[in-house]
Amino acid sequence: MDRRSIKVVVAGGFGAGKTTFVGSVSEIPPLTTEEVLTQASVGVDDVTGVDDKTRTTVALDFGRITITPDVVLYMFGTPGQDRFWFMWDELAQGAIGAIVLVDTRRLGASFPAIDYFERRRIPFVAAVNRFFGECLYTEEEIRSALELQPSVPLLWCDARDRASTKQALIQLVRHAMSYLPVGS
């Protein structure tokens, strides 16, 4: 059997829910590289708005979903802090696209991920993570604040909910397929 692989990246700011997203939908126990936040990160990592966060991804998160017997989707979650951004090039290499998780408590933390994928012309969707509570902003307000191009899908998801994260992945794959040349 000839097996095909699809690679996607789950990105976003520090504390946006990337590890939770990958873990909620992966059919295997996800590989995580979370470590306890230490005193050494004080003043280095901005925990404003995520004061109760005690762990952080230091390399990547990895999960897998078998779509059909011959098609497997691999998810790579990025670390959120800027001191780990050097890893993003490796994680994004060969990806068909990315999900940028948006935390409306800290919209500014989404800019680096959005800029990263725009500059590299990697298709992405912006997914507003709703596990932080009710969003106080409309879709138009979020799209405007993030300066999203009209072609970039903006969707709502709950990174804790398998059905919700699965729908976000489906939207991403559909969006990425629209970038394929006709006949591919």
N, C-alpha and C positions, 0 to 999 in steps of 0.2 A: 504494500500500500504506500502510495506517495503522499506523505503528510505535509500540509502547508501550515506555515506559522504566520500569525498576525501579531505584531508588536504594537502596544500602545503605552503611552506615558501618562501617569496621573501626577499632575503638578499643582502648585499653588503655594501660598505663603505659609509661614510657620504656624502650625496649629490649625490649618484649614480643614483637616480631616482625611488626608491622603492615606494614611495607614489604615484607618477605619474603613475607607472606601474599598481598598484592595482586599482587606480581610472579610468584608461583608459578602463579596461576590465570588471569591476564589473557591474553586472546588477542592483545592488542596489546602492544608494548613499553610498560611502564607509565611514566607520568609520575611522576617522583619529585622532591622538592625537598630532597634530602639535602645537608647541608653538613658539613664537617669540624668536629668539636668543637674549640673553641679554648681558649686559656688564660682567655679572658673568661668561659667557662661554669663554671670551677672555683669551687665554693662556691655556684653557682646551680643547676646540674643535679646531681641525686643519682645518681651512677654506682655506688653500692654494689651489688655483685652483678653488674654489667655492666662491670667494670673494663676489659675488652678492647674495648669499644665505641669506635669512632673517628669515626663519622658519625651524624648525627641529622636527622630530618625537621623542617623549619622552617615548612612551610605545609601540604602535603597530599601524598598519593599518589593516583594515579588509574589505574584499570584498567577493562576492559570485557570482557564475555562475551556473545556472541550465543546466546540460548537457543533461539529459533526465528527464522525470517526476519522475523517481526513483533514479537518481544519481545527487548529488550536489557537486560542488567543492568549497571549502572554502580557501581563500588566507589570509595569515597572513604576513604582512610586518614587518620586524624587524627594530628597531632603529639602526642607523649606528655608533654612537659614542661608544667607548670602555667602557665608564662609564655606559652604559645601557646593556652591554653584559650579565649580570646576568639574563636577561629576556629571552634570546635565548633558554635556556633549556626548559622553559615552552612553548614557541611558537613552538618549533620543536617537542615536544612530540606528537607522533601519526601521524606525517607527512609522506607521501609516498616519499617525496623528496623536493628539493629546487631549486629555480632559484637564482643564484648569479649574480647580475647585476654588470657589469664591466664598469668603467669609465676610458677610456684610458688616460685621463689627469692625473689620479692618480692611476696607476696600483697597487701600493703598498697597497692601501686601500682595495684591493680585497683579499689579503692574509689571513686576519683573518677569513673571511667567508669561504673561500675554506678550510682552515685548520680545521675549526669547523666541517664541514660536512664530510670531509675525516676521521677525528678522530672518529667520531660517526658512520661511515659507512652508512650515509644517502645519497642515490643517489641524484646527483645534475647535473645541466647543467650550464655552464658559458655563460651568454648572454651579449655581448658587446652592450651597450646602445649607439645608434647612434644619440641621440638628441643633442649631444654636437657639432655636425658638422662632417665633413669628418674625418674618422679614418686614421691616418698616418701609421698604422702598418698592416702587413699582418696577416692572421690567424696563420701562423707558428710562427711569432714573438711573438704574444700574447700568444699562447699556451706555447711557450718556457719560456717567461718571468714569466708566472703564474705557471710554472712547473706542468701543467695539465697532468694527466695520459691519455694515448691514449683512454681509455674507456670513458672519460668524454666528452660529446658533447660540442663543442664551436659553438655558433650561434650569429647572428647579430639581433638586434631588435631596435625598437624605442619605448621607454616607453610611448610615447604620443599617439601612434597609436593602436587602438583596434585590428585590424587585425594582426599586428605585435606581440603584447603581447599574443594574442590568440594562434598564431603559436608557441611561446616560451613555453606556457603552454602545448600544445599538444606534443611538443618534450620532455618536462620533463616527462609527464605521460607515454609516450612510453618508455623512458629510465628507469623510475622507474619500469615499468612492466617487463623489462628484468631481474630484480633482483628477481622476484617472482619465487618460486619453480614451476617446471613443474606440470601442472594439477591444479593450483590454479585458 
